[in-house]
Amino acid sequence: MRCSIGQIWSAGTCAGKPLALSRAAADAEAIAVNKSGRFFFNDWRVPELQELAGIAERQCKNPRINLSVFPHTPPGFYWSATSRKADVAGAFALSFGPEGVKYSPKEESYDVRLVRTAP
């Protein structure tokens, strides 16, 4: 998705503020988006860490993301679906700011951008 959860696409840009969610709420939001059909597909999900890192742009600064493609993305942390096998109570979050990656309890609240698998 071009916009973070909580934002809407309006007049060629993402408007509004992203909605920070717990990891469980992020999964629930993906389920709700898929049931609603409001984004034309029914296979949206929280991205794996590698997928989320794939849209980061090292040459961009704070946020480290192409704002032409992902407008109004804040430089904060975004949830990934990637957990450590020995610690599934947490998950990795990636910051589009200077912080990089961290492992956090799933109860923490971070922004969410959903993805889907390319056909």
C-alpha positions, 0 to 999 in steps of 0.5 A, a space after each residue: 500500500 502506498 499509504 500507512 494504515 490510518 491514512 487515506 489516498 486523497 488528491 494524489 497523496 496520503 492524507 491524515 496520520 498513520 494509526 499506531 497499532 499493536 502487532 495483533 491489531 495490525 493483523 486484525 486490520 489486515 483481516 478487516 481490510 481483506 474482508 471489506 474489499 476497500 483496497 480491491 484485493 483480499 490478500 493484504 498482510 503485514 510484511 516480513 522484515 525483508 519486504 519492509 526493508 526492501 522499500 527503504 531508501 538509503 539515499 533518502 534521509 528521515 524518512 528513508 523512503 521514496 516519498 514520491 512513491 510512499 507520500 507522507 510516510 513518517 520516519 518512525 517504526 513500522 511493524 514486520 511479521 518477522 519474529 525470532 523462533 525462540 521469542 514469538 512474543 516479539 517481532 521486528 520493527 523497522 524505522 524509516 528514520 535513523 533508528 534502523 531495526 529493533 525487536 519489540 514486544 508485540 504489545 508496543 504500538 507502531 505504524 503499519 503498511 500492508 503488502 500483498 504478494 505479487 502475482 
